[in-house]
Amino acid sequence: MSTAVPPASHVLPSPSPGRELAVRVNVLYFPVLPTRKSAMTGLGVVFRPQLPPERLRDIARLADSTGLDELWLWEDCFLEGGVSTAAAALAWTERVRVGIGLLPVPLRNVAVTAMEAASLERMFPGRAILTVGHGVQDWMGQVGARAASPLGLLGEHLDALRALLRGERLSVRGRYVQLDDVALDWPPQRPVDILAGGTGPRTLRLSGEKADGTLLTAATSADGVRRARELVAEGRRAAGRGGSHRIVVYLLAATGTGAEDRLRAELLAEGLESGDAGVAGDAGAVAEAVRGLAEAGADTVVLQPTADEPDPEGFVRFAAEEVRPLLP
């Protein structure tokens, strides 16, 4: 039974697929309603694309050597490519899993997404995690790729992508996806899970119906994780799907000197009025927030530093060496 004080907080939207996975306000305290007692909580960190791509190698190797479970990359317009950076990070490392959160489907023909996913899986078995999603609609408009029905596009993309990765040959005449006798010559040699990123109820239900896991934004509270699990489960029941469905959630975090000020500045830079931050503090405070999300149903929590994090390598060490030992 929980004795924690519920947060006086509200969910705030974020404007980009990486920043679409951005900020939660006032999350230092969670009502503990255990839904996962025995599973180990996965822990990752984000390499934010505000850092130049040449910084990725050292941070990827550090995440690998310090024992972190996952390193996540963003494909924010117009910063860094998701697949190119993921392939490099995988090649530079030996064991850490590398996630892309997320690939905006309006930017890609589904056959290309499938080819890239299959190539990563065959070169680095079990280590690449691909997430697809709507993308930021303003950005999609900038490049002439905005869809009239983002939900329809995502659904068609997921159906075709997962079928191609299963080695199927497809002919499709959808509203957005059109394939004529397409199959991969080098399909994966084992099943590949594809996650969908989203925040709205319809997208979360769609993820349950058509994806293998869901990526939630850093604006998702513990209660939001519980609600997302319910919506995902509704989608899976409607589709007659059994088995497990992985939930990954970002957690905005800062530590060290000036942590609260940096998080507050990030909120203000995003045009948000609140001066309170997600999690600012030592390893105990961050671990408490991670546990709250895990107990609400998150399988993996990915720590998201501020865009102006002064010591990205130090942030990785902090997550691996100080926060990780405090988690189940």
Rosetta blueprint (number, residue, H / E / L):
1 M L
2 S L
3 T L
4 A L
5 V L
6 P L
7 P L
8 A L
9 S L
10 H L
11 V E
12 L L
13 P L
14 S L
15 P L
16 S L
17 P L
18 G L
19 R L
20 E L
21 L L
22 A L
23 V L
24 R E
25 V L
26 N L
27 V L
28 L L
29 Y L
30 F L
31 P L
32 V L
33 L L
34 P L
35 T L
36 R L
37 K L
38 S L
39 A L
40 M L
41 T L
42 G E
43 L E
44 G E
45 V E
46 V E
47 F E
48 R L
49 P L
50 Q L
51 L L
52 P L
53 P H
54 E H
55 R H
56 L H
57 R H
58 D H
59 I H
60 A H
61 R H
62 L H
63 A H
64 D H
65 S H
66 T L
67 G L
68 L L
69 D L
70 E E
71 L E
72 W E
73 L E
74 W L
75 E L
76 D L
77 C L
78 F L
79 L L
80 E L
81 G L
82 G H
83 V H
84 S H
85 T H
86 A H
87 A H
88 A H
89 A H
90 L H
91 A H
92 W H
93 T L
94 E L
95 R L
96 V L
97 R E
98 V E
99 G E
100 I E
101 G E
102 L E
103 L E
104 P E
105 V H
106 P H
107 L H
108 R L
109 N L
110 V H
111 A H
112 V H
113 T H
114 A H
115 M H
116 E H
117 A H
118 A H
119 S H
120 L H
121 E H
122 R H
123 M H
124 F L
125 P L
126 G L
127 R L
128 A E
129 I E
130 L E
131 T E
132 V E
133 G E
134 H L
135 G L
136 V L
137 Q H
138 D H
139 W H
140 M H
141 G H
142 Q H
143 V L
144 G L
145 A L
146 R L
147 A L
148 A L
149 S L
150 P H
151 L H
152 G H
153 L H
154 L H
155 G H
156 E H
157 H H
158 L H
159 D H
160 A H
161 L H
162 R H
163 A H
164 L H
165 L H
166 R L
167 G L
168 E L
169 R L
170 L E
171 S E
172 V E
173 R E
174 G L
175 R L
176 Y L
177 V L
178 Q E
179 L E
180 D E
181 D E
182 V E
183 A L
184 L L
185 D L
186 W L
187 P L
188 P L
189 Q L
190 R L
191 P L
192 V L
193 D L
194 I E
195 L E
196 A E
197 G E
198 G L
199 T L
200 G L
201 P H
202 R H
203 T H
204 L H
205 R H
206 L H
207 S H
208 G H
209 E H
210 K H
211 A L
212 D L
213 G E
214 T E
215 L E
216 L E
217 T L
218 A L
219 A L
220 T L
221 S L
222 A H
223 D H
224 G H
225 V H
226 R H
227 R H
228 A H
229 R H
230 E H
231 L H
232 V H
233 A H
234 E H
235 G H
236 R H
237 R H
238 A H
239 A L
240 G L
241 R L
242 G L
243 G L
244 S L
245 H L
246 R E
247 I E
248 V E
249 V E
250 Y E
251 L E
252 L E
253 A E
254 A E
255 T L
256 G L
257 T L
258 G L
259 A H
260 E H
261 D H
262 R H
263 L H
264 R H
265 A H
266 E H
267 L H
268 L H
269 A H
270 E L
271 G L
272 L L
273 E L
274 S L
275 G L
276 D L
277 A L
278 G L
279 V E
280 A E
281 G L
282 D L
283 A H
284 G H
285 A H
286 V H
287 A H
288 E H
289 A H
290 V H
291 R H
292 G H
293 L H
294 A H
295 E H
296 A H
297 G L
298 A L
299 D L
300 T E
301 V E
302 V E
303 L E
304 Q E
305 P L
306 T L
307 A L
308 D L
309 E L
310 P L
311 D L
312 P H
313 E H
314 G H
315 F H
316 V H
317 R H
318 F H
319 A H
320 A H
321 E H
322 E H
323 V H
324 R H
325 P H
326 L H
327 L L
328 P L
